[in-house]
Amino acid sequence: FLVGLEKLGKGDWRGISRNYVTTRTPTQVASHAHKYFIWLATMNKKKRRSSLFELVQIT
């Protein structure tokens, strides 16, 4: 999935389905992509928060 996303770009679910994830329909690939981008955004927020708290010194 990730290789297809990198090569074909976001939104070409039919191309990713045909060429990279042949066991899934374009609709299934789109659903997976939606969940993946939500997860990615959540992970980025968690990383930002943790790094922010690491900068604060407790006295």
PQR file of N, CA, C, O and H, with PARSE charges and radii, in Angstrom:
ATOM      1  N   PHE A   1       0.823  -1.195   0.000 -0.4000 1.5000
ATOM      2  CA  PHE A   1       0.000   0.000   0.000 -0.0000 2.0000
ATOM      3  C   PHE A   1       0.864   1.255   0.000  0.5500 1.7000
ATOM      4  O   PHE A   1       0.636   2.176  -0.783 -0.5500 1.4000
ATOM      5  N   LEU A   2       1.860   1.282   0.888 -0.4000 1.5000
ATOM      6  CA  LEU A   2       2.686   2.481   1.013 -0.0000 2.0000
ATOM      7  C   LEU A   2       3.516   2.745  -0.243  0.5500 1.7000
ATOM      8  O   LEU A   2       3.718   3.896  -0.629 -0.5500 1.4000
ATOM      9  H   LEU A   2       2.045   0.533   1.524  0.4000 1.0000
ATOM     10  N   VAL A   3       3.990   1.684  -0.869 -0.4000 1.5000
ATOM     11  CA  VAL A   3       4.751   1.851  -2.115 -0.0000 2.0000
ATOM     12  C   VAL A   3       3.843   2.430  -3.199  0.5500 1.7000
ATOM     13  O   VAL A   3       4.237   3.348  -3.918 -0.5500 1.4000
ATOM     14  H   VAL A   3       3.826   0.749  -0.555  0.4000 1.0000
ATOM     15  N   GLY A   4       2.641   1.899  -3.311 -0.4000 1.5000
ATOM     16  CA  GLY A   4       1.682   2.413  -4.285 -0.0000 2.0000
ATOM     17  C   GLY A   4       1.302   3.851  -4.009  0.5500 1.7000
ATOM     18  O   GLY A   4       1.169   4.648  -4.938 -0.5500 1.4000
ATOM     19  H   GLY A   4       2.321   1.154  -2.726  0.4000 1.0000
ATOM     20  N   LEU A   5       1.130   4.188  -2.762 -0.4000 1.5000
ATOM     21  CA  LEU A   5       0.802   5.556  -2.377 -0.0000 2.0000
ATOM     22  C   LEU A   5       1.933   6.499  -2.761  0.5500 1.7000
ATOM     23  O   LEU A   5       1.690   7.596  -3.263 -0.5500 1.4000
ATOM     24  H   LEU A   5       1.238   3.540  -2.007  0.4000 1.0000
ATOM     25  N   GLU A   6       3.161   6.073  -2.527 -0.4000 1.5000
ATOM     26  CA  GLU A   6       4.319   6.900  -2.871 -0.0000 2.0000
ATOM     27  C   GLU A   6       4.450   7.078  -4.388  0.5500 1.7000
ATOM     28  O   GLU A   6       4.741   8.175  -4.864 -0.5500 1.4000
ATOM     29  H   GLU A   6       3.358   5.181  -2.119  0.4000 1.0000
ATOM     30  N   LYS A   7       4.236   6.002  -5.137 -0.4000 1.5000
ATOM     31  CA  LYS A   7       4.430   6.056  -6.595 -0.0000 2.0000
ATOM     32  C   LYS A   7       3.266   6.740  -7.311  0.5500 1.7000
ATOM     33  O   LYS A   7       3.486   7.525  -8.233 -0.5500 1.4000
ATOM     34  H   LYS A   7       4.000   5.110  -4.751  0.4000 1.0000
ATOM     35  N   LEU A   8       2.034   6.452  -6.896 -0.4000 1.5000
ATOM     36  CA  LEU A   8       0.863   6.953  -7.622 -0.0000 2.0000
ATOM     37  C   LEU A   8       0.234   8.186  -6.982  0.5500 1.7000
ATOM     38  O   LEU A   8      -0.477   8.937  -7.649 -0.5500 1.4000
ATOM     39  H   LEU A   8       1.855   5.815  -6.147  0.4000 1.0000
ATOM     40  N   GLY A   9       0.487   8.394  -5.713 -0.4000 1.5000
ATOM     41  CA  GLY A   9      -0.054   9.561  -5.036 -0.0000 2.0000
ATOM     42  C   GLY A   9      -1.392   9.300  -4.370  0.5500 1.7000
ATOM     43  O   GLY A   9      -2.055   8.289  -4.599 -0.5500 1.4000
ATOM     44  H   GLY A   9       1.065   7.783  -5.171  0.4000 1.0000
ATOM     45  N   LYS A  10      -1.750  10.254  -3.540 -0.4000 1.5000
ATOM     46  CA  LYS A  10      -3.001  10.165  -2.786 -0.0000 2.0000
ATOM     47  C   LYS A  10      -4.183  10.350  -3.735  0.5500 1.7000
ATOM     48  O   LYS A  10      -4.220  11.306  -4.510 -0.5500 1.4000
ATOM     49  H   LYS A  10      -1.211  11.075  -3.354  0.4000 1.0000
ATOM     50  N   GLY A  11      -5.134   9.443  -3.673 -0.4000 1.5000
ATOM     51  CA  GLY A  11      -6.344   9.559  -4.476 -0.0000 2.0000
ATOM     52  C   GLY A  11      -6.453   8.576  -5.622  0.5500 1.7000
ATOM     53  O   GLY A  11      -7.550   8.358  -6.136 -0.5500 1.4000
ATOM     54  H   GLY A  11      -5.104   8.666  -3.044  0.4000 1.0000
ATOM     55  N   ASP A  12      -5.345   7.976  -6.040 -0.4000 1.5000
ATOM     56  CA  ASP A  12      -5.403   7.002  -7.138 -0.0000 2.0000
ATOM     57  C   ASP A  12      -5.626   5.607  -6.565  0.5500 1.7000
ATOM     58  O   ASP A  12      -4.786   4.720  -6.714 -0.5500 1.4000
ATOM     59  H   ASP A  12      -4.454   8.153  -5.623  0.4000 1.0000
ATOM     60  N   TRP A  13      -6.765   5.428  -5.909 -0.4000 1.5000
ATOM     61  CA  TRP A  13      -7.049   4.164  -5.224 -0.0000 2.0000
ATOM     62  C   TRP A  13      -7.226   3.027  -6.218  0.5500 1.7000
ATOM     63  O   TRP A  13      -6.861   1.888  -5.926 -0.5500 1.4000
ATOM     64  H   TRP A  13      -7.447   6.149  -5.787  0.4000 1.0000
ATOM     65  N   ARG A  14      -7.776   3.319  -7.378 -0.4000 1.5000
ATOM     66  CA  ARG A  14      -7.948   2.284  -8.401 -0.0000 2.0000
ATOM     67  C   ARG A  14      -6.587   1.775  -8.872  0.5500 1.7000
ATOM     68  O   ARG A  14      -6.394   0.569  -9.021 -0.5500 1.4000
ATOM     69  H   ARG A  14      -8.072   4.244  -7.615  0.4000 1.0000
ATOM     70  N   GLY A  15      -5.651   2.681  -9.104 -0.4000 1.5000
ATOM     71  CA  GLY A  15      -4.310   2.288  -9.533 -0.0000 2.0000
ATOM     72  C   GLY A  15      -3.578   1.495  -8.466  0.5500 1.7000
ATOM     73  O   GLY A  15      -2.902   0.512  -8.770 -0.5500 1.4000
ATOM     74  H   GLY A  15      -5.807   3.661  -8.982  0.4000 1.0000
ATOM     75  N   ILE A  16      -3.709   1.919  -7.220 -0.4000 1.5000
ATOM     76  CA  ILE A  16      -3.077   1.189  -6.115 -0.0000 2.0000
ATOM     77  C   ILE A  16      -3.695  -0.195  -6.002  0.5500 1.7000
ATOM     78  O   ILE A  16      -2.991  -1.179  -5.778 -0.5500 1.4000
ATOM     79  H   ILE A  16      -4.258   2.718  -6.972  0.4000 1.0000
ATOM     80  N   SER A  17      -5.008  -0.269  -6.156 -0.4000 1.5000
ATOM     81  CA  SER A  17      -5.700  -1.555  -6.085 -0.0000 2.0000
ATOM     82  C   SER A  17      -5.272  -2.490  -7.214  0.5500 1.7000
ATOM     83  O   SER A  17      -5.030  -3.674  -6.979 -0.5500 1.4000
ATOM     84  H   SER A  17      -5.580   0.531  -6.338  0.4000 1.0000
ATOM     85  N   ARG A  18      -5.179  -1.975  -8.414 -0.4000 1.5000
ATOM     86  CA  ARG A  18      -4.826  -2.810  -9.573 -0.0000 2.0000
ATOM     87  C   ARG A  18      -3.371  -3.260  -9.558  0.5500 1.7000
ATOM     88  O   ARG A  18      -3.072  -4.391  -9.939 -0.5500 1.4000
ATOM     89  H   ARG A  18      -5.375  -1.013  -8.605  0.4000 1.0000
ATOM     90  N   ASN A  19      -2.463  -2.388  -9.122 -0.4000 1.5000
ATOM     91  CA  ASN A  19      -1.035  -2.651  -9.297 -0.0000 2.0000
ATOM     92  C   ASN A  19      -0.276  -3.033  -8.030  0.5500 1.7000
ATOM     93  O   ASN A  19       0.779  -3.661  -8.118 -0.5500 1.4000
ATOM     94  H   ASN A  19      -2.706  -1.469  -8.812  0.4000 1.0000
ATOM     95  N   TYR A  20      -0.784  -2.672  -6.864 -0.4000 1.5000
ATOM     96  CA  TYR A  20      -0.013  -2.891  -5.642 -0.0000 2.0000
ATOM     97  C   TYR A  20      -0.725  -3.759  -4.613  0.5500 1.7000
ATOM     98  O   TYR A  20      -0.096  -4.602  -3.974 -0.5500 1.4000
ATOM     99  H   TYR A  20      -1.641  -2.162  -6.792  0.4000 1.0000
ATOM    100  N   VAL A  21      -2.015  -3.565  -4.448 -0.4000 1.5000
ATOM    101  CA  VAL A  21      -2.779  -4.347  -3.470 -0.0000 2.0000
ATOM    102  C   VAL A  21      -3.892  -5.050  -4.243  0.5500 1.7000
ATOM    103  O   VAL A  21      -5.062  -4.677  -4.158 -0.5500 1.4000
ATOM    104  H   VAL A  21      -2.527  -2.880  -4.967  0.4000 1.0000
ATOM    105  N   THR A  22      -3.506  -6.061  -4.988 -0.4000 1.5000
ATOM    106  CA  THR A  22      -4.441  -6.700  -5.921 -0.0000 2.0000
ATOM    107  C   THR A  22      -5.540  -7.501  -5.234  0.5500 1.7000
ATOM    108  O   THR A  22      -6.514  -7.891  -5.876 -0.5500 1.4000
ATOM    109  H   THR A  22      -2.556  -6.364  -5.058  0.4000 1.0000
ATOM    110  N   THR A  23      -5.393  -7.748  -3.937 -0.4000 1.5000
ATOM    111  CA  THR A  23      -6.409  -8.509  -3.205 -0.0000 2.0000
ATOM    112  C   THR A  23      -7.517  -7.619  -2.651  0.5500 1.7000
ATOM    113  O   THR A  23      -8.439  -8.115  -2.003 -0.5500 1.4000
ATOM    114  H   THR A  23      -4.601  -7.430  -3.415  0.4000 1.0000
ATOM    115  N   ARG A  24      -7.440  -6.308  -2.896 -0.4000 1.5000
ATOM    116  CA  ARG A  24      -8.444  -5.379  -2.372 -0.0000 2.0000
ATOM    117  C   ARG A  24      -9.046  -4.540  -3.492  0.5500 1.7000
ATOM    118  O   ARG A  24      -8.386  -4.239  -4.486 -0.5500 1.4000
ATOM    119  H   ARG A  24      -6.691  -5.905  -3.422  0.4000 1.0000
ATOM    120  N   THR A  25     -10.303  -4.170  -3.313 -0.4000 1.5000
ATOM    121  CA  THR A  25     -10.987  -3.309  -4.282 -0.0000 2.0000
ATOM    122  C   THR A  25     -10.551  -1.859  -4.060  0.5500 1.7000
ATOM    123  O   THR A  25     -10.012  -1.529  -3.003 -0.5500 1.4000
ATOM    124  H   THR A  25     -10.839  -4.414  -2.505  0.4000 1.0000
ATOM    125  N   PRO A  26     -10.782  -0.991  -5.050 -0.5600 1.5000
ATOM    126  CA  PRO A  26     -10.455   0.426  -4.852  0.2800 2.0000
ATOM    127  C   PRO A  26     -11.164   1.038  -3.638  0.5500 1.7000
ATOM    128  O   PRO A  26     -10.590   1.878  -2.945 -0.5500 1.4000
ATOM    129  N   THR A  27     -12.390   0.626  -3.384 -0.4000 1.5000
ATOM    130  CA  THR A  27     -13.121   1.132  -2.216 -0.0000 2.0000
ATOM    131  C   THR A  27     -12.439   0.707  -0.921  0.5500 1.7000
ATOM    132  O   THR A  27     -12.331   1.500   0.015 -0.5500 1.4000
ATOM    133  H   THR A  27     -12.856  -0.057  -3.947  0.4000 1.0000
ATOM    134  N   GLN A  28     -11.982  -0.533  -0.864 -0.4000 1.5000
ATOM    135  CA  GLN A  28     -11.291  -1.020   0.326 -0.0000 2.0000
ATOM    136  C   GLN A  28      -9.959  -0.301   0.523  0.5500 1.7000
ATOM    137  O   GLN A  28      -9.577   0.011   1.651 -0.5500 1.4000
ATOM    138  H   GLN A  28     -12.070  -1.177  -1.624  0.4000 1.0000
ATOM    139  N   VAL A  29      -9.255  -0.040  -0.578 -0.4000 1.5000
ATOM    140  CA  VAL A  29      -7.985   0.683  -0.497 -0.0000 2.0000
ATOM    141  C   VAL A  29      -8.233   2.109  -0.004  0.5500 1.7000
ATOM    142  O   VAL A  29      -7.477   2.617   0.823 -0.5500 1.4000
ATOM    143  H   VAL A  29      -9.566  -0.293  -1.494  0.4000 1.0000
ATOM    144  N   ALA A  30      -9.278   2.752  -0.501 -0.4000 1.5000
ATOM    145  CA  ALA A  30      -9.617   4.110  -0.068 -0.0000 2.0000
ATOM    146  C   ALA A  30      -9.967   4.140   1.410  0.5500 1.7000
ATOM    147  O   ALA A  30      -9.572   5.065   2.121 -0.5500 1.4000
ATOM    148  H   ALA A  30      -9.893   2.339  -1.173  0.4000 1.0000
ATOM    149  N   SER A  31     -10.699   3.144   1.879 -0.4000 1.5000
ATOM    150  CA  SER A  31     -11.057   3.063   3.293 -0.0000 2.0000
ATOM    151  C   SER A  31      -9.810   2.884   4.154  0.5500 1.7000
ATOM    152  O   SER A  31      -9.669   3.517   5.201 -0.5500 1.4000
ATOM    153  H   SER A  31     -11.019   2.393   1.301  0.4000 1.0000
ATOM    154  N   HIS A  32      -8.917   2.024   3.705 -0.4000 1.5000
ATOM    155  CA  HIS A  32      -7.669   1.810   4.435 -0.0000 2.0000
ATOM    156  C   HIS A  32      -6.842   3.097   4.466  0.5500 1.7000
ATOM    157  O   HIS A  32      -6.265   3.446   5.496 -0.5500 1.4000
ATOM    158  H   HIS A  32      -9.031   1.511   2.855  0.4000 1.0000
ATOM    159  N   ALA A  33      -6.788   3.798   3.332 -0.4000 1.5000
ATOM    160  CA  ALA A  33      -6.024   5.042   3.255 -0.0000 2.0000
ATOM    161  C   ALA A  33      -6.586   6.078   4.221  0.5500 1.7000
ATOM    162  O   ALA A  33      -5.831   6.780   4.893 -0.5500 1.4000
ATOM    163  H   ALA A  33      -7.256   3.515   2.495  0.4000 1.0000
ATOM    164  N   HIS A  34      -7.899   6.170   4.288 -0.4000 1.5000
ATOM    165  CA  HIS A  34      -8.543   7.115   5.203 -0.0000 2.0000
ATOM    166  C   HIS A  34      -8.121   6.832   6.645  0.5500 1.7000
ATOM    167  O   HIS A  34      -7.741   7.745   7.378 -0.5500 1.4000
ATOM    168  H   HIS A  34      -8.512   5.600   3.741  0.4000 1.0000
ATOM    169  N   LYS A  35      -8.191   5.571   7.041 -0.4000 1.5000
ATOM    170  CA  LYS A  35      -7.797   5.186   8.398 -0.0000 2.0000
ATOM    171  C   LYS A  35      -6.310   5.416   8.626  0.5500 1.7000
ATOM    172  O   LYS A  35      -5.904   5.824   9.714 -0.5500 1.4000
ATOM    173  H   LYS A  35      -8.500   4.830   6.445  0.4000 1.0000
ATOM    174  N   TYR A  36      -5.490   5.157   7.600 -0.4000 1.5000
ATOM    175  CA  TYR A  36      -4.045   5.351   7.708 -0.0000 2.0000
ATOM    176  C   TYR A  36      -3.718   6.821   7.944  0.5500 1.7000
ATOM    177  O   TYR A  36      -2.880   7.135   8.789 -0.5500 1.4000
ATOM    178  H   TYR A  36      -5.819   4.826   6.716  0.4000 1.0000
ATOM    179  N   PHE A  37      -4.370   7.734   7.205 -0.4000 1.5000
ATOM    180  CA  PHE A  37      -4.085   9.157   7.366 -0.0000 2.0000
ATOM    181  C   PHE A  37      -4.569   9.678   8.718  0.5500 1.7000
ATOM    182  O   PHE A  37      -3.936  10.564   9.292 -0.5500 1.4000
ATOM    183  H   PHE A  37      -5.050   7.478   6.519  0.4000 1.0000
ATOM    184  N   ILE A  38      -5.663   9.153   9.229 -0.4000 1.5000
ATOM    185  CA  ILE A  38      -6.113   9.517  10.579 -0.0000 2.0000
ATOM    186  C   ILE A  38      -5.089   9.052  11.604  0.5500 1.7000
ATOM    187  O   ILE A  38      -4.736   9.802  12.514 -0.5500 1.4000
ATOM    188  H   ILE A  38      -6.177   8.433   8.762  0.4000 1.0000
ATOM    189  N   TRP A  39      -4.609   7.821  11.462 -0.4000 1.5000
ATOM    190  CA  TRP A  39      -3.600   7.278  12.373 -0.0000 2.0000
ATOM    191  C   TRP A  39      -2.318   8.105  12.301  0.5500 1.7000
ATOM    192  O   TRP A  39      -1.712   8.401  13.331 -0.5500 1.4000
ATOM    193  H   TRP A  39      -4.895   7.212  10.722  0.4000 1.0000
ATOM    194  N   LEU A  40      -1.901   8.481  11.088 -0.4000 1.5000
ATOM    195  CA  LEU A  40      -0.686   9.258  10.898 -0.0000 2.0000
ATOM    196  C   LEU A  40      -0.800  10.613  11.587  0.5500 1.7000
ATOM    197  O   LEU A  40       0.147  11.061  12.233 -0.5500 1.4000
ATOM    198  H   LEU A  40      -2.394   8.241  10.251  0.4000 1.0000
ATOM    199  N   ALA A  41      -1.941  11.262  11.457 -0.4000 1.5000
ATOM    200  CA  ALA A  41      -2.158  12.553  12.107 -0.0000 2.0000
ATOM    201  C   ALA A  41      -2.131  12.406  13.622  0.5500 1.7000
ATOM    202  O   ALA A  41      -1.588  13.261  14.320 -0.5500 1.4000
ATOM    203  H   ALA A  41      -2.711  10.898  10.932  0.4000 1.0000
ATOM    204  N   THR A  42      -2.709  11.335  14.129 -0.4000 1.5000
ATOM    205  CA  THR A  42      -2.704  11.081  15.570 -0.0000 2.0000
ATOM    206  C   THR A  42      -1.284  10.866  16.074  0.5500 1.7000
ATOM    207  O   THR A  42      -0.912  11.381  17.129 -0.5500 1.4000
ATOM    208  H   THR A  42      -3.151  10.640  13.562  0.4000 1.0000
ATOM    209  N   MET A  43      -0.494  10.111  15.329 -0.4000 1.5000
ATOM    210  CA  MET A  43       0.890   9.856  15.735 -0.0000 2.0000
ATOM    211  C   MET A  43       1.711  11.143  15.721  0.5500 1.7000
ATOM    212  O   MET A  43       2.540  11.353  16.606 -0.5500 1.4000
ATOM    213  H   MET A  43      -0.796   9.693  14.473  0.4000 1.0000
ATOM    214  N   ASN A  44       1.493  11.997  14.738 -0.4000 1.5000
ATOM    215  CA  ASN A  44       2.218  13.266  14.673 -0.0000 2.0000
ATOM    216  C   ASN A  44       1.864  14.159  15.854  0.5500 1.7000
ATOM    217  O   ASN A  44       2.739  14.829  16.403 -0.5500 1.4000
ATOM    218  H   ASN A  44       0.819  11.826  14.019  0.4000 1.0000
ATOM    219  N   LYS A  45       0.593  14.180  16.254 -0.4000 1.5000
ATOM    220  CA  LYS A  45       0.185  14.988  17.402 -0.0000 2.0000
ATOM    221  C   LYS A  45       0.815  14.460  18.679  0.5500 1.7000
ATOM    222  O   LYS A  45       1.268  15.242  19.515 -0.5500 1.4000
ATOM    223  H   LYS A  45      -0.117  13.636  15.808  0.4000 1.0000
ATOM    224  N   LYS A  46       0.850  13.144  18.840 -0.4000 1.5000
ATOM    225  CA  LYS A  46       1.452  12.552  20.030 -0.0000 2.0000
ATOM    226  C   LYS A  46       2.930  12.881  20.108  0.5500 1.7000
ATOM    227  O   LYS A  46       3.440  13.188  21.185 -0.5500 1.4000
ATOM    228  H   LYS A  46       0.482  12.509  18.161  0.4000 1.0000
ATOM    229  N   LYS A  47       3.620  12.822  18.987 -0.4000 1.5000
ATOM    230  CA  LYS A  47       5.045  13.134  18.970 -0.0000 2.0000
ATOM    231  C   LYS A  47       5.275  14.588  19.336  0.5500 1.7000
ATOM    232  O   LYS A  47       6.188  14.896  20.103 -0.5500 1.4000
ATOM    233  H   LYS A  47       3.205  12.572  18.112  0.4000 1.0000
ATOM    234  N   ARG A  48       4.464  15.482  18.800 -0.4000 1.5000
ATOM    235  CA  ARG A  48       4.621  16.898  19.109 -0.0000 2.0000
ATOM    236  C   ARG A  48       4.375  17.159  20.585  0.5500 1.7000
ATOM    237  O   ARG A  48       5.126  17.908  21.209 -0.5500 1.4000
ATOM    238  H   ARG A  48       3.723  15.232  18.177  0.4000 1.0000
ATOM    239  N   ARG A  49       3.353  16.564  21.148 -0.4000 1.5000
ATOM    240  CA  ARG A  49       3.050  16.781  22.561 -0.0000 2.0000
ATOM    241  C   ARG A  49       4.170  16.277  23.457  0.5500 1.7000
ATOM    242  O   ARG A  49       4.588  16.970  24.384 -0.5500 1.4000
ATOM    243  H   ARG A  49       2.743  15.955  20.641  0.4000 1.0000
ATOM    244  N   SER A  50       4.653  15.079  23.185 -0.4000 1.5000
ATOM    245  CA  SER A  50       5.680  14.523  24.051 -0.0000 2.0000
ATOM    246  C   SER A  50       6.954  15.346  23.974  0.5500 1.7000
ATOM    247  O   SER A  50       7.612  15.547  24.994 -0.5500 1.4000
ATOM    248  H   SER A  50       4.313  14.516  22.431  0.4000 1.0000
ATOM    249  N   SER A  51       7.319  15.825  22.797 -0.4000 1.5000
ATOM    250  CA  SER A  51       8.535  16.612  22.684 -0.0000 2.0000
ATOM    251  C   SER A  51       8.359  17.964  23.379  0.5500 1.7000
ATOM    252  O   SER A  51       9.325  18.516  23.906 -0.5500 1.4000
ATOM    253  H   SER A  51       6.784  15.662  21.968  0.4000 1.0000
ATOM    254  N   LEU A  52       7.145  18.498  23.384 -0.4000 1.5000
ATOM    255  CA  LEU A  52       6.889  19.757  24.059 -0.0000 2.0000
ATOM    256  C   LEU A  52       7.076  19.600  25.565  0.5500 1.7000
ATOM    257  O   LEU A  52       7.677  20.463  26.205 -0.5500 1.4000
ATOM    258  H   LEU A  52       6.360  18.050  22.956  0.4000 1.0000
ATOM    259  N   PHE A  53       6.571  18.512  26.137 -0.4000 1.5000
ATOM    260  CA  PHE A  53       6.704  18.293  27.568 -0.0000 2.0000
ATOM    261  C   PHE A  53       8.138  17.986  27.975  0.5500 1.7000
ATOM    262  O   PHE A  53       8.535  18.267  29.106 -0.5500 1.4000
ATOM    263  H   PHE A  53       6.082  17.810  25.617  0.4000 1.0000
ATOM    264  N   GLU A  54       8.911  17.416  27.073 -0.4000 1.5000
ATOM    265  CA  GLU A  54      10.304  17.138  27.386 -0.0000 2.0000
ATOM    266  C   GLU A  54      11.103  18.426  27.530  0.5500 1.7000
ATOM    267  O   GLU A  54      12.124  18.443  28.217 -0.5500 1.4000
ATOM    268  H   GLU A  54       8.589  17.188  26.154  0.4000 1.0000
ATOM    269  N   LEU A  55      10.656  19.501  26.894 -0.4000 1.5000
ATOM    270  CA  LEU A  55      11.374  20.768  26.964 -0.0000 2.0000
ATOM    271  C   LEU A  55      11.108  21.516  28.268  0.5500 1.7000
ATOM    272  O   LEU A  55      11.904  22.370  28.660 -0.5500 1.4000
ATOM    273  H   LEU A  55       9.826  19.487  26.336  0.4000 1.0000
ATOM    274  N   VAL A  56      10.011  21.213  28.939 -0.4000 1.5000
ATOM    275  CA  VAL A  56       9.640  21.907  30.170 -0.0000 2.0000
ATOM    276  C   VAL A  56      10.418  21.320  31.335  0.5500 1.7000
ATOM    277  O   VAL A  56      10.422  20.107  31.544 -0.5500 1.4000
ATOM    278  H   VAL A  56       9.364  20.520  28.621  0.4000 1.0000
ATOM    279  N   GLN A  57      11.082  22.195  32.096 -0.4000 1.5000
ATOM    280  CA  GLN A  57      11.831  21.732  33.261 -0.0000 2.0000
ATOM    281  C   GLN A  57      10.989  21.927  34.513  0.5500 1.7000
ATOM    282  O   GLN A  57      10.379  22.978  34.711 -0.5500 1.4000
ATOM    283  H   GLN A  57      11.080  23.180  31.926  0.4000 1.0000
ATOM    284  N   ILE A  58      10.967  20.919  35.335 -0.4000 1.5000
ATOM    285  CA  ILE A  58      10.233  20.993  36.598 -0.0000 2.0000
ATOM    286  C   ILE A  58      11.221  21.431  37.672  0.5500 1.7000
ATOM    287  O   ILE A  58      12.276  20.820  37.844 -0.5500 1.4000
ATOM    288  H   ILE A  58      11.463  20.065  35.174  0.4000 1.0000
ATOM    289  N   THR A  59      10.869  22.505  38.401 -0.4000 1.5000
ATOM    290  CA  THR A  59      11.787  23.003  39.443 -0.0000 2.0000
ATOM    291  C   THR A  59      11.229  22.818  40.820  0.5500 1.7000
ATOM    292  O   THR A  59      11.874  23.183  41.802 -0.5500 1.4000
ATOM    293  H   THR A  59      10.012  23.002  38.262  0.4000 1.0000
TER
END
